Amino acid sequence: CFSDFFDATFTAWCNSHLRKAGTQIENIEEDFRDGLKLMLLLEVISGERLAKPERGKMRVHKISNVNKALNFIASKGVKLVSIGAEEIVDGNAKMTLGMIWTIILRFAIQDISVEETSAKEGLLLWCQRKTAPYKNVNIQNFHISWKDGLGFCALIHRHRPELIDYGKLRKDDPMTNLNTAFDVAEKYLDIPKMLDAEDIVGTARPDEKAIMTYVSSFYHAFSGAQKAETAANRICKVLAVNQENEQLMEDYEKLASDLLEWIRRTIPWLENRVPENTMQAMQQKLEDFRDYRRLHKPPKVQEKCQLEINFNTLQTKLRLSNRPAFMPSEGKMVSDISNAWGSLEGAEKGYEEWLLNEIRRLERLDHLAEKFRQKAAIHEAWTDGKEEMLQQKDYETASLSDIKALLKKHEAFESDLAAHQDRVEQIAAIAQELNELEYYDSPSVNVRCQQICDQWDSLGVLTQKRSEALQRTEKLLETIDQLYLEFAKRAAPFNNWMEGAMEDLQDTFIVHTIEEIQGLSTAHEQFKATLPEADKERQAILGIHNEIAKIVQTYHVNMAGTNPYTTINPQEINAKWDKVRQLVPQRDQALIEEHARQQNNERLRRQFANQANVIGPWIQTKMEEIGRISIEMHGTLEDQLTHLRQYEKSIVNYKPKIDQLEGDHQLIQEALIFDNKHTNYTMEHIRVGWEQLLTTIARTINEIENQVLTRDAKGISQEQMNEFRASFNHFDRDHSGTLGAEEFKACLISLGFDIGNDAQGEAEFARIMSIVDPNRLGVITFQAFIDFMSRETADTDTADQVMASFKVLAGDKNYILADELRRELPPDQAEYCIARMTPYTGPDAIPGALDYMSFSTALYGESDL
């Protein structure tokens, strides 16, 4: 039995669909009699075309149209009991309403499916689920459960909370609740008013069919939104992964650019070989280099290591999300950074060697320059006044004895001149060496040396002239005092010996070992042993002078107390002898102090060697232990990771010993110690080993983390990981951590891969190699092996799935509009899609249409974004 209440509901339901075809009905029994609007209704709700209707007004035409509609309903599996075309054409209200109810059941309610329940039960379960959060709503049926109107309001608020202020509704005011729900549904949800609030409130048991019909409209209105929400969630997930990967790529590019820029700036500084002129300036360069080693380089080592870790993690995430591998910008590959780093370290090594060589060179130059100044000063003091003396004409008015004296004096001078020839040659040789070593003050040295040589040549010429003059005069002179001559002959070499001794005692020295200072000490002791004999010679020379004085006094010779054959006098000999005796203990003290300094240097060498001989083997041992952990299968990946992190902690805790060794090395460099026979380890060896150890432990931990990430993302069990590791290790016979092509092929066959020796098998193996070794290096790492094994059973999003999701949001169109993206997606991801989607150019394109198909394929590397 169908009431007037239900008649109004059916009419409203039919009009909600017929409105899409541009028509309406006012009376179901009358408006459906000719069958035309009935056929139109079925076409709208089914989306299919019915047979062509009859347009005639005769009864037979109307029956034909109704029969076509009934046959279509029957073709959908609906049994029409006691409903015939004649009853509908005759306007039988009961039959017409029964037919409409059958259509509603089939096309509006039957397709409803919620948790394996369908039709009425499915619709009821859907209502219960959606209203469950509302404590004052309890939907148990399709009649009295809806009388207070809160059920309708709850359905609307659950899906569109902005349309109803649910908190202000009261259970004791059903009229307000019902009218609010009906008005909002008609205005915002395009659901017509199929029910009347007064009829529902005034009826003890509202019509179940009317309620079901109206509620089904809510289900269909909100089911599309639910599909769009699901599709939007899938797209959001895919886009979030893509945005995260793009951010990681940008971070890698920036970090790589910064590191390469730092290397680019640093290498020219390390390659600068312009020397300084002073030891102080060169030592400042060495201090700047130490600051670079201690302060500037270590953070860059960490950045380089972190860059490699970020690159490996990014590639792993891209593989797990079925994205193409990341290819950095040209010149920013990990290999490019490693090559640049190698160039930096090459320049760094050469720079340190150059600094030390320059310091040695400057030290040598300072020593030679001081030696040149001392010898030049002694020579200039000796030559002072000699030219004036040689140019005197005193022999022209001298007596015979005076002439003989002048001749002997000149002979003594010639002897003295010859003795000084060696010193002049030494001065010239030192000046030449200073020029060859590019001494910064070479011009002034050359000028002074040239002056000495020119003066020496002049002395030779003058000496020769005076000698010839005296020899001519000698024929006129016969007498000479043998004692004066003997004094002059013995005093001159003794005087030269004393001057040479004073020069040697004041000569600066530079040594680098205990043996060298001991050699100097031995030579000094030998010199001291000659002093008694020298003193005897001094006494003998003074005895000659005393004999002369005695003769002069005895025979009253008018000699005026001077020796005509030499300018050397006993006072000068005694003064120089006293000077030699004074310089001997000073030389002793200098040798003792240098010996103490060399002993301290030896202590520094042994102190550095004792630590280096422990640290060097320790670093090598840790490197070997880390290598064993990375290839052995002791426990789970988490156990290996824990073990490696413990190793990393122990390695970091070892850093103070490296710092202590750096401090000892700095003391050695400050002491200008350039070799160490007690150890084969240099500080450079220790630094390189330490940096390699830090990099190796960080890289190994990252590889294990990526294996964990791969295992969890691909659903690989620990047993499978152990099996893969065991197979890999079995064929990795050289324990290099990689497999060659033939080893890898044998490993795959052992795991059950069918790779024959025929052309098909070779082609399949070539395809696999292109996956695991895209750079054609000829080796396969364990990470690439795990990625390949996990990829065979991977279950990831595909371009087709994303494309299907976009199609849902687009309402089954081949394109999508910007407004649809902004309505269904979060703002940032909607704008991300709009910025990257190209305009759609298909035959059904409209202004503003976007091509979501090419965008979906580009996300997975099948085309370009």
JOVEN-V658842 format. One record per helix or strand of 3 or more residues. SS is the DSSP state (@ for helix, = for strand). FROM is the first residue (numbers start at 1). LEN is the number of residues. If there is no record, write none. Layout:
BEGIN
SS|FROM|LEN + SS|FROM|LEN
END
This chain:
BEGIN
@|4|18 + @|28|4 + @|36|11 + @|59|17 + @|85|5 + @|93|17 + @|119|13 + @|144|3 + @|150|10 + @|161|3 + @|166|3 + @|174|15 + @|197|6 + @|208|64 + @|279|42 + @|334|50 + @|386|5 + @|394|3 + @|400|37 + @|442|33 + @|482|25 + @|514|16 + @|531|25 + @|570|62 + @|637|17 + @|655|16 + @|683|32 + @|718|14 + =|738|3 + @|741|10 + @|759|14 + =|779|3 + @|782|10 + @|799|11 + @|818|7 + @|827|10 + @|852|8
END
